[in-house]
C-alpha cells in the first residue's frame, strides 16, 4: 500500500489511496498515528465480519499483507514506515 501526505490549512492530511482512506492531524506525526490506528481498526472490523463484499475482500487482502509486513519489520528491527516529503508518495 502507498500513502500520500499533503498540507491542509494548518494541518496535515495523509491517505491510503488504495483504501480510499484519509486522516487529518495538526502535525505529520498526529496524522500518521491516526492513519495507523484507523488501518488497524479497519482490519479488525473486516476480520470480524462473517461475509465480505468483493471490495471488502480486496481491502482485507491489502490490510493482511500490510500487517504481515509490519510484523516482519518489527521482528527485524526495521522502521515500520517511511515517509516522503510533502506531496510525495510514501510506503506503509
KAGI-V418990 format. One record per residue. N is the residue number from 0. OMEGA is omega in degrees with one decimal (999 if undefined). D_FIRST is the distance of its C-alpha to the first C-alpha in whole Angstrom. Layout:
# KAGI-V418990
[[N,OMEGA,D_FIRST] [N,OMEGA,D_FIRST]]
This chain:
# KAGI-V418990
[[0,178.6,0] [1,175.4,4] [2,175.9,7] [3,-177.3,10] [4,177.4,14] [5,176.4,17] [6,175.6,21] [7,-175.6,22] [8,179.7,26] [9,-178.4,26] [10,-176.3,23] [11,173.2,19] [12,175.0,17] [13,-176.8,13] [14,169.2,10] [15,-175.2,7] [16,-178.7,8] [17,-178.4,7] [18,-175.4,9] [19,-176.1,11] [20,177.6,12] [21,174.7,13] [22,-179.6,15] [23,174.1,18] [24,177.8,20] [25,177.7,23] [26,177.8,22] [27,-179.0,18] [28,-179.8,19] [29,-179.3,20] [30,-179.5,17] [31,177.8,14] [32,177.9,16] [33,179.3,16] [34,179.2,13] [35,179.8,12] [36,-179.4,15] [37,175.8,14] [38,177.6,11] [39,178.6,14] [40,-179.8,16] [41,177.0,14] [42,-178.8,14] [43,177.6,17] [44,179.4,18] [45,-180.0,17] [46,-177.2,18] [47,-179.0,22] [48,178.4,22] [49,178.0,25] [50,-179.1,23] [51,171.5,20] [52,180.0,20] [53,177.9,18] [54,178.9,15] [55,177.4,15] [56,177.7,15] [57,179.7,12] [58,-179.4,10] [59,176.9,12] [60,177.3,11] [61,-178.2,7] [62,177.2,8] [63,177.9,11] [64,179.1,9] [65,-179.0,7] [66,177.8,11] [67,178.2,12] [68,178.5,10] [69,179.6,12] [70,179.9,15] [71,179.2,15] [72,179.3,15] [73,178.1,17] [74,-177.6,20] [75,-179.6,20] [76,179.3,20] [77,173.5,17] [78,-177.7,16] [79,178.4,13] [80,175.6,11] [81,-177.2,12] [82,174.6,13] [83,176.1,14] [84,-179.5,17] [85,177.1,18] [86,-179.4,16] [87,177.8,14] [88,178.9,10] [89,173.8,9] [90,-175.2,7] [91,999,6]]
